[in-house]
């Protein structure tokens, strides 16, 4: 079972102060590293009213300085908005600083306002995704190369090796694209998108990436009193869901995906994506997920108070973690 901690560092007005959330995230990832977590996933968005973290590589570098083993995954960095040379440099430094623990997850983005802020065209994003993968692979050789009529040299070369590039996306075409131009595929928790990626890898003669792992809820909270915990957590969950609903409406004209339907307290509590469980229930869920699976904790979701978050993590440490079947780290 892969153990993953996730952060987006939203700080809505009703939540904890942003400075407290960032400080807590650094302390929590150090705790998770000591406990044996495999991955910390760092989201990225821009122009967000709640300050959703726009600088996933900076945060990954700060976390690298506080940890020794945990992998640092951008989930996902919006590559079409970046200057390619600067992205190559910053990723190389993060990789070197972390001694090879960066997993560079790249996404194309979808919000028009983000592209407008950066002076980019939304319709160019898929072309830019292909170009950025090619550019990074050339840049990280540490040698001069020709790019669109100019000679480029990007230093330093990442050490001890170039970070793997994982592509995000939400379509079979994007999955097949990842097999062709990247080192891995990072679908949005949709097992239907895994098989096209796997089939394309095999058709290309690449190693079989295997079956898609079972995934736990995107938000899991451990509590001895779930009903009381729900009362505290619901404003933060509703904020996240409402924000994504507005963003997909901005992009597609109407809310889409899991944000398409009306979100109420009852539907959220019944959703498999958001669960508040006792330690015993969490262990039963982990047993059902099996060994080839991923378990997520998102302890500061949308500004959850760090003190309350730590209470949950310590309960997990005492009453859940020691009883999980957790093999050696095996993350890409």
Secondary structure, 3 states (H helix, E strand, C coil): CEEEEEECCCCCCCCCCHHHHHHHHHHHHHHHHHHCCCEEEECCCCCCCCCCCCCHHHHHHHHHCCCCCCEEEECCEEHHHCCHHHHHHHHHHHHHHCCCCEEEEEECCCCHHHHHHCCCCHHHHHHHHHHHHHHHHHHCCCCCEEECCEEECCCCCCCCCCCEEEEEECCHHHHHHHHHHCCEEEECCCCHHHHHHHHHHHHCCCCCCCCCCEECCCEEEECCCHHHHHHHHHHHHHHHHHHHHHHHHHHHCCCCHHHCCCCCHHHHHHCCCEEEECHHHHHHHHHHHCCCEEEEECCCHHHCCHHHHHHHHHHHHHHCHHHCCCCCCCCC
